[in-house]
Amino acid sequence: MSWIPRMKRKAEPPVNRLADLEFLALVKAGLEELVPGVTEGAQLKGNSMISPQGWAVAVTPPHHGGGHHYDLVALPDVSLQPDVPCFMDCVVSMSADPQDAANTWVQTAGVCLLELLDRRGHFADHAGPEDEHGVPGWHLITSGAVGLGHDVDENRRLQGALLEANVLHRIADSFTADLESPFFNGVKVFYGGTPGAMQAEVRVNGERHEAASAAMTALGLPEPTAFTTVRFYALLLPVPAGEREPSFPTARLDLAPASASGQSDANSHGTDCDCACGRRLDPEHPAFALALPHPVAELSEEERRRRVTTNTGPVIVAEGLGNFLKVRLPVRLDDGRTVVHFVWVSLPAAVIEDFAQRVHRDDLAGHRFEGLLCNAVGPWGEDVLHAPVVLGGQRINEDGSVQLSEVLESSDPLLAKILGETWPTAFVLGDRFPRESSSDVSR
């Protein structure tokens, strides 16, 4: 099951379609939960969310569908006037709750927008024209497959089937001649329905593409035993003749650098952060972010693209490797500070599904669960890799979003000592994160 932290559900979802700005507020919250700080300074005006970094998302009048259907347009670089390049997508809330539709957009087209602006493989996958999962002649940015049915097992089965089918590579001849944008073309792949009444659809730049949809139908994807829908989104960028890479937009996300190898990345940001978000922290709140679980970081880039079936930011699912959740591991220092390691733990499928269900039910606070630490940590290195951990300590924000779980205790002697004792600052941090003097702070 593909999952991201969600805002608290309303007691009774609204019956009617939300106003444009109300829906964009849900989209903004979903992006913020996925990447804290990414919407900082963004303004909601008219029918648009406009970022000071040069990108925007807007709601357009619905072209088809009912009252719970939303058409969105993403504009990665609004400086390219007067005809601003954009890509389209449409979402519908299967539960009549517009929050579900917003989350669906964030997990598919939304992560493609983030990846187009970040370009480091943090949010979506890349494939070149010659890649076995790519589209000849085009650079591909693609989200994971998101299951939207009510049966978790069927969601996962069809997600896996859709990814294994390698749809865009196999049906490329049916639609690439119609990719007209010199900047980027948006393609949505949808498969779902009930047994005996399944629908395969490919939308190119917002419009149903009949030839591509027919070609996808001919792939013979399996049917579920219960109502299930699966979708993913992709951006296709033209690669100029003689070049190896496409021309990306000039707008960029201002995000902290992260290590693709899964090694520690020491960072800093504003003092008003409470160290629960995983962003860059200032010297008063030192932190180290581990980009990937150790088993995933050990894979080649090609193998990682093939085996990672879900990557929502706080959750990674890798075929044959397991289910991983990003958590906080705090270590107290002898100068009064606490350094936070943002690490990954491995969880059995049943445990992570229970975690997701508790998020949906707003029943997570106080919940404790167990897993295995999947990163080397600080000066202790691999001595704590695979240590058993007990997790909990979730905090609920005022808007209902869930902050990362925390490592509370461990039966591993060394990790228990790390969690329970105060450690010399020089041992843990070395010369990183020197503490500012009072005169520096006063300025």
C-alpha positions, 0 to 999 in steps of 0.5 A: 500500500502506498502511503504518506502522512495525512492531515486529520480527516474531517468528521464528515467529508464535504459533499460538494466539490471544494472551492479551488483555494480550499483544495489547493490548501490540501495540496499544499499541506500534502506537499509540506508533509512530504517535504517540510519547507517546500511550500514556504512562502507559497501564496494561495491566490485566485485559483493558484498556489504560487511559490516564491521559488518560481513554480506554481500549481493551479486548479482549472475548471473541471473538464469531465467527472463529477463533483469530487473531480479536480483538474490541476495544472503544474507550472514548474517555471512561471518565469517563461512568459508569456506561454508558461510551460505546464503539465496537466493531471486530474484526480478524483476522491474515491471516498468522496473526501477531497483530501484523498484526491489531494494526496493522490496528486501529491504522490504522483504528479506532485512528486514528478513536479518536485523531482523536475525541480530537484533532479537528484532522484529523491522524489521520483525515478529517472530513466534515460532514452536507452534505459530498459525502463525508459522511453526511446528519445526521451528522458523519463521522470516517473512516480511510483504506482499508487493503489487506491482500492480498499483491499491492501493486498489487492492494492499491492498486487496491482501496484507490483503488476503495473510496475512489472509491466513496464508500460511506457517502455512497451507502448512507446510507439503508440504515443511518442509521436504526439508528444508536442511540448519542447519542455516536458510532457505529462503522461498519466497511466491508470488501471482499475475497476472491478473484476470483469470491468477493468479500464486501462487509460493513458492520458497525454498532456491531459487528454485521453490517448486512445491508441496508447490506452488500447496498447496498454489494454493489450498488455493483459494486466491482471484483474483484482478480486475487489474494486482496485485502482492503480495509477502513476504519473510521468514526465517526458522531456525531449533530449536534444540531438547530440546531448545526453541530458534534457534541458531542465527548467531554470527554477530550482527547489532550495532543499538541503543536499542529501546523500544518495548513498545513504551516508550521513548529511549534517545540516542546519536551519532555523532555530524555530524548528523542533527537530521533528521534520528532517530539514536542515537544522542550526547549530543549536539543533544538530542533526544527521539525515540518512537518505536511504536504508542501508540495504537500499543504499547498497543497490546500484541505481538501476537495481534501485529503480527496479526494486523500490516500488514505493517511496513517499519520503517517510516510507520506502518499500523495496521488493525483496528487501522490506518495508522501511519507515523514517524515524528520529533517533535522539542522542543527548550531548553533555553541552545540553543539546540533543543531536537527532539522527533521521534513520530508517527502520525495517518493519514487517508488512503487517506492522507498517500497514497497522501504522498506516491504518492508525494514521488514517483513523487518527489513532497513532498517538501513544502507539508503540511498535518494534522494528530493526535499525537499518543504518549505521549511526554516528561514531558507533557505525555499523555496531548498531546496524540491525539493532532491535528498536521500540518506536513511538512518541508520535506527535500530532500537529494542530493541522492533524499531520503526523510527525516522525516516530522516535526510537524510544528504547532498544534491547541491544546493549550499545543502542540502549546505552546510546539512547539512555546516556549523555555523550561527550559533544566532541565524540559525537560531533567532532568539530561540526556544529560548533555552538554559537557564542551568546554575542553571535546569537544576539545578532 
